[in-house]
Amino acid sequence: MSELLTTNQVKELLNVTNMTLYEWRKRDKIPFIQVGRTIRYRRSDIREILNGFNTKKNVQEKTQDARHQ
């Protein structure tokens, strides 16, 4: 089972605000678990998001490099 992270931990990992996480949850852009008023995120889900950020960033950088050549 994947480790569960708090909102503060996820904010730091993704470098986003509470409002951004709230909006992402509201729009189903980030998976989360809610029990009562407690919200947690699976580390494996956050890792996938981070990998997606890195992949998109690499593609954007390569595209920009190709344009400047």
C-alpha positions in Angstrom: 0.0 0.0 0.0 1.3 3.5 -0.9 2.2 5.9 1.8 -0.4 8.7 2.4 0.7 12.3 2.3 -0.9 15.4 3.9 -1.9 18.5 2.0 1.1 20.3 3.3 3.5 17.6 2.1 1.9 17.6 -1.4 2.0 21.4 -1.5 5.7 21.3 -0.9 6.4 18.5 -3.4 4.4 20.1 -6.2 5.2 23.7 -5.2 1.6 24.8 -5.3 -0.8 26.6 -2.9 -3.7 25.3 -0.9 -6.1 27.0 -3.3 -4.5 25.2 -6.3 -4.8 21.8 -4.6 -8.4 22.7 -3.8 -9.2 23.6 -7.4 -7.4 20.4 -8.6 -9.5 18.3 -6.3 -12.7 20.0 -7.3 -11.9 19.5 -11.0 -10.8 15.9 -10.5 -7.2 16.8 -11.7 -5.6 15.1 -8.7 -6.6 11.8 -6.9 -7.2 12.1 -3.2 -8.7 10.2 -0.3 -11.1 11.9 2.1 -12.3 10.5 5.4 -14.5 13.0 7.1 -12.7 16.3 6.9 -9.3 14.7 6.5 -7.7 14.7 3.0 -4.7 12.5 2.0 -2.9 11.8 -1.2 -1.2 8.5 -2.2 2.5 9.0 -2.7 2.4 6.9 -5.9 -0.2 9.2 -7.4 1.9 12.3 -6.6 5.0 10.6 -8.1 3.0 10.0 -11.3 2.1 13.7 -11.4 5.7 14.7 -10.8 6.8 12.4 -13.6 4.2 14.0 -15.9 5.5 17.4 -15.0 9.0 16.4 -15.8 8.0 14.7 -19.1 6.1 17.8 -20.2 8.9 20.1 -19.2 11.4 18.0 -21.2 9.2 18.0 -24.3 8.8 21.8 -24.1 12.5 22.3 -23.7 13.3 20.1 -26.6 10.7 21.8 -28.8 12.1 25.2 -27.9 15.7 24.0 -28.6 14.6 22.8 -32.0 13.0 26.1 -32.8 16.1 28.0 -32.0 18.4 25.9 -34.2 
